[in-house]
Amino acid sequence: MYAASREALTHTRSALESALAGVSVGAATAAAAQTGAELFTVVEVLDGQRTLSAALSDPSAPAAVRQALAEQVFSAKVSAEALATLKAAVSQDWSSSADLRNSLVLLGRESLLKAADDQGQLDTVEDELFRLGRIVAGDSNLEQALSDRATPTAAKRELLTKLLYGKVTAITEALATQAAGRLRTAPADAFNELSELAAARRDKAVAHVRSASALSADQEERLAAILTRTYGKPVTVHVEVDPELLSGLVVRVGDEVIDGSAAGRLASLRKTLK
């Protein structure tokens, strides 16, 4: 994303926060969840009507004209908070219409995560999204079904809804089904990104750990403490058992990988012998 779009996103995020701050305390959580879902709906419309998307992000058109168009199309379809956010977005200069749409998706996710935070569910949502990513990564048929570009978006979302119904929070389901219908990466990676976004809201990092054998609760706590000291911020540890490692751990935090497994050491040794 170029500088213009980053600046536009910052302004639009401020508008979203202001709109939600104006809601009464008792209704704030519901408003955040509704606004997030409605921003997803707006993006679906814009994805399907690229001429409208281009018109709303056209820098040659006056901001007031773009805002009037947004109000004309969406005022009867979304809440005041979502409309205020959209009008703020289209008043900005974006590097591309794709940046506008992708930023509205991001703000929709942030709004839903705010609702989860307000309800004390943020830890749960983060963990559920991570577990979903692992489930999808371990099921080639499910991964293929979600990745297949020939499969209609509605069918992908229906499949995921059936899988998740009654097993996860409503916010996890909303985030996951939206992502499944608009994949830009492998499904498991998309769900992991959502999990990391939830962690980032609490100023936490996420450590994806592959272990040759299951870790005890005490071992997980000690590993989290070590990583927290290393990275200077709280670290959430998600562990996946992978017997192919033979022994030890592989830890990934962001783009950094710490390979302490026997398989990793053997691979490094083989490289040095070539």
Secondary structure, 3 states (H helix, E strand, C coil): CCHHHHHHHHHHHHHHHHHHHCCCHHHHHHHHHHHHHHHHHHHHHHHHCHHHHHHHCCCCCCHHHHHHHHHHHHCCCCCHHHHHHHHHHHCCCCCCHHHHHHHHHHHHHHHHHHHHHHCCCHHHHHHHHHHHHHHHHCCHHHHHHHHCCCCCHHHHHHHHHHHHCCCCCHHHHHHHHHHHCCCCCCHHHHHHHHHHHHHHHCCCEEEEEEECCCCCHHHHHHHHHHHHHHHCCCEEEEEEECHHHCCCEEEEECCEEEECCHHHHHHHHHHHHC
